[in-house]
Amino acid sequence: MKRILLIISILLTVTAVYAQRFDAGLIAGFNASQVEGDNFKGYNKAGILAGIYVQTDIAPAIVAGMEIKYSQKGSRRKYDPKQPDVDKYIMRLGYIDIPIFMGFRANDRSRVIGGITPGVLIHSKELNSYGEFPKEDQHPFKTFDLQPFVGFQFDFLERLSLDLRFALSVVPVRNKPEGTNYYWHNNQFNNVISLAFYYRL
């Protein structure tokens, strides 16, 4: 009887797992980012993103999923040939992001998605024309970031999708300084447009 109950339990578990289909795959792409609160406009800081994802259908037209990925963000002063003597500025931030999302199928090949991305800062660096900021001029960034996002996914091959999304931090990545300077005037927030390929395994 114990063996029969064990077999039945295993069969029920396997059936439950396979009844709920999960897709998993790889992510690779890039970010175009800027930082709200600095003195520069435009998505001038490019960075890579890479990771893995898992998702499942929770209704005929609704999908839910989660990702774990490395994502480069930050800010850059765009070079102006009319002002060659202006000091350059680059902010480089690297995060481990864990987006959680839901998507609504517009048709068989496209989805509108939305969700929220908690992120943990794993490295940061600021540079000017003389190199990395000296220690006395460095101001620490917060470890935690939180970005709601909206986007669009399109399946253009059986296993390959294109993902475009926009995300903006709702908590500062760094608070307003006591004074002002040429690159920082308010609380700072990540502002990111990302484009990535999703390959289903």
C-alpha positions, -999 to +999 in steps of 0.1 A: +000+000+000+028+024+008+044+017-026+011+023-043+007+056-024+042+066-033+037+059-070+004+078-070+021+108-053+049+108-078+025+106-107+004+134-093+035+156-088+048+149-123+013+156-138+011+189-119+045+200-131+039+192-167+003+206-166+018+239-159+042+246-188+072+267-181+094+283-208+130+292-200+158+308-220+186+333-224+187+371-226+212+393-244+209+429-254+219+465-245+207+495-225+205+531-235+204+550-202+205+584-186+202+596-150+174+619-139+188+645-116+221+652-133+228+680-157+229+660-189+200+651-212+197+621-236+202+584-235+239+587-241+252+559-219+253+525-236+256+492-217+251+455-220+225+433-204+225+395-202+207+369-181+181+341-180+143+341-178+115+317-170+078+323-178+045+305-180+009+310-193-015+317-164-045+323-188-051+319-226-039+355-232-018+362-201+018+352-194+038+358-162+075+355-157+108+364-139+143+372-150+177+374-135+202+395-154+232+417-153+225+452-165+248+482-171+233+517-165+245+552-159+251+585-175+275+602-200+280+638-211+277+638-249+308+652-266+302+685-282+328+695-309+318+731-304+330+729-267+361+707-268+374+721-235+343+711-215+352+684-190+338+649-198+317+629-174+308+592-173+289+573-146+290+535-148+267+515-128+263+477-128+233+459-113+219+424-108+183+429-117+154+405-110+124+417-131+090+402-123+064+408-151+030+400-166+022+402-203-010+404-224-010+388-258-021+413-284-019+384-310-001+351-316+033+368-320+033+399-298+027+408-262+025+440-241+043+436-208+046+454-175+062+447-142+087+458-116+125+453-113+143+452-079+180+456-085+212+453-064+242+475-073+274+455-076+298+481-089+300+518-097+325+542-111+326+579-121+352+594-145+361+628-159+388+639-183+415+630-157+402+595-151+384+580-121+372+604-094+396+606-065+384+590-033+376+624-016+353+634-045+334+601-046+298+600-033+284+565-026+254+552-045+225+533-028+227+495-030+191+490-039+171+501-070+135+497-079+122+503-114+086+498-127+087+491-164+065+487-195+074+471-228+066+451-259+077+417-270+076+403-306+082+367-316+099+369-350+112+333-350+100+301-333+125+304-305+137+340-308+119+371-295+127+408-294+120+428-262+118+466-260+111+482-226+112+515-207+121+517-170+124+545-145+135+542-109+110+552-082+137+554-054+168+575-058+200+558-067+218+587-049+204+616-029+208+653-037+242+667-026+245+695-002+258+718-029+256+717-067+282+710-093+285+706-131+272+671-131+247+667-102+219+690-090+191+668-076+182+633-064+193+608-091+172+581-107+180+555-134+161+560-167+166+532-191+155+520-225+165+484-232+164+463-263+171+426-259+169+392-277+152+363-258+161+328-269+138+300-257+156+268-248 
